[in-house]
Amino acid sequence: MKKLITIFAVVNIFSFNIYAESETDKDLKIKQLEAELKDLKIKQLESEIKQFKSGKVESCNSRFSIRGKTFTDNQNGYMWEKPKVDNKMNWHNAKSYCENLNLDGYSDWRLPSRDELHTLMTAYYGEYNNGWETWFNNNQHKRNDELFLPKEISGMFPKGSIGWSWFWTSNINNSYSSYSWVVVFPSGSGYWGNQTNDFFVVCVRDTN
């Protein structure tokens, strides 16, 4: 009996050591990853400051870095093409335009998804319905240049005409495949638009 107790104790100690070592390794790995992430952010910031000083970046803050034809959302990890005031087209042409875009040395552009476009918005209601007006009255103070966009980038987006700042997304309606989601920056809402209509297009790519 004494022998069995001794063996049991040894097994338990051995198991505890494995668990302790495993937890220690896990903590070390987490600290290592945190250090790498911090180092990466510092290098990215240093790079942005260097480019800003050289004139390659028009402006930069903790979130956006704005260049000649693009701007980068450092918070969400996306690089965006600056919208063009005459860049209106149907959905199929918009999708093709982004897939064939070569800008700032990058060719991996795409038509953004609904969720990706939403990351730029200061507030978002969702699909337009009867409750929108109340929501809008409560949230219109979040608009800049009449758009639900941060002040740093709101001035880039087209405005002042019918359908201004209505943008295509890559999302296709599950029930009606000829309809894709349109984000409406002036109203903070969106809806399913017929793909034959002409709306604005802005392309996106991942920075990672």
N, C-alpha and C positions, 0 to 999 in steps of 0.2 A: 504494500500500500504506500509506504514511504517513497518507494522508487517511482511509483506512478505519479505521485504528487510532484516529485522533483522534475520528471519529464514534462509534465503539464506546465510547470512554472517556466522551464527553459523555453518551451514552445511559445508561451505567452510573451516572454521577454523578446524572443526572436521576432515575433509578429509585430510587437510594439516598435522595435528598432526599424523594421521595414517601413511601417507607417510613418514614423518620425522622419526617416530619411526622405520618404516620398513627399511629405508635407514641406520639408526643408527645401527640396528640389523645386517644388511648386512655387514657394515664396521667392526663391532666387530667380526663377524664370520670369515671374511677374515683375520683379524689380528690374531685371534686365530689359524686358520689353518696355517698361515705363521709361527707363533711361534712354532707350533707342528712340522712342516716340518723342521725348523731350528734345533730343539731339536733332531729330528730323525737323521738328517745328522751328528750332533755332536756325538751322541751316536754310530752311525755306524763307524765314523772315529776313535773314541776312541777304539772301539772293534777291528778294523783293526790294530791299532797301538799296542794294547795289544797282539794280535796274532802274529804280526810281531816280537815283542820283545821276545816272547816265542819260536820263531822258527817255528811256525805252518804256517806262511806266508813267502814265499821266498822273495817277494818284494811287495811294494805297493806305489802307487802315487795317484793323484787326480782321475784317471780313473780306473786303473786296480789293482786288488789284486790277486797275483799269489800264489797258494798253490801247494801241491805235485801233485795232479792229476786233479786239476781244476783251472780255473781262472775266476774272476768275473769282469764284466764290470759295474762299479759303476755308470757310466754316463747313461747307457741305461737300467739298472736293470735286467741283464741276468747273469746267472752263466753258464760257458761252461766247458765241458769235455776237457782236453788237448788232442789234436789229437794224434793218434798212427800211427807210420810209416807203420805198417803192417795191418791196419784196413781198408782194401778195400773189398767191397762186393756189390752185386746188390741192387737195391732200396728196394725191399720187405724185404730183410734181414736187411738192414740199419734201416728201420722203426721199425722193430721188436726189433732190438738190443737196440735202444734208449728207446722204451716203456718198456723194461724189465731190463734196467740198474738200478743198485743200487750202488750209488757212493757217498762217503762222507756223508753217512747217509740219502741221499735223493733218492726217487724212482719215482719222478714226472718228469723224463726226457722225452724229445721228439725230433724227428727229426726237425731241425729248418726250418722255412719258408725261402723263398728267401729274404724277407725284413729283417728278423732277421739276416741272414748271412751278408747282406749288411751293417748292423750297425758296423761291424768290419772293413770295408774297408776304406782305405784312399782316394780312388777314384773309381768310377764305371761307366763303359760305357753302359752296358746293353747287349742286344743280339748282338752277333758277326755279323758284316756285312762289306760292303766295306769301310765304313768310320772309321773303328776301327783303322787302322794303323796310320792315322793322329792324332787321339785322343791319341793313345799310345805314340807317339813321343812327344806330348805336356805334357803328364802326367807321364812319366816313372820316373821322379825325386821323385814321391810320393811313390815309391816302397821301401821296406826294405827287404833285403835278397831275392831280386827278386820277392817279393810278394806285392800286394797292401794291406798291413796290417801295423798297427803301430809297431814301433821298439820293443816295450815291449813284443809283442806276436808273431812276425813274425818268430822268431827262433824255435817256437814250431811246426810249420807246415811242413809237409813232402815236400821234394824237391829233384831234381836231377835225376828223372826217368821219363819215359813216363807216361803222365797223372798225374804228381805230383801236389798236392794241387788242384785237381778237386774234389769238394764236392757236395754230394747229398743234395737236399732240399725236403721239404714235398709237394711242389707245383706240381700238376698234370696238364698236358695239357688238355684243355677243349675239343679239337677236337680229340686228340689221347691219350686215357687214359693209354696207355702203355709207355708213355713218361713223365718224370719228369725233373724239372729244375735243371741244374748243374751250380754251381758257380765256375768260373775258376780264382783263386786268382793270378796266374802269369800274366795273360793278362788283368785283370780287367773287364772281360766280362762274358758271360754265354750263355747257349743254352739248348734246349730240348734234353735230352739224353734218349736212350732206357733203360728201367728199368732193362733189363737183363745184362747190362754192369756193370762192377765192378769199383766203384769210392770210394773215401774216405768218411768216415762218422764222424761227430762230433756232439755230443748231447748238448742240451741246456735246461735250466729250468728258470723260473721266480724267482727272489729273493724276490719279494714282497709277 
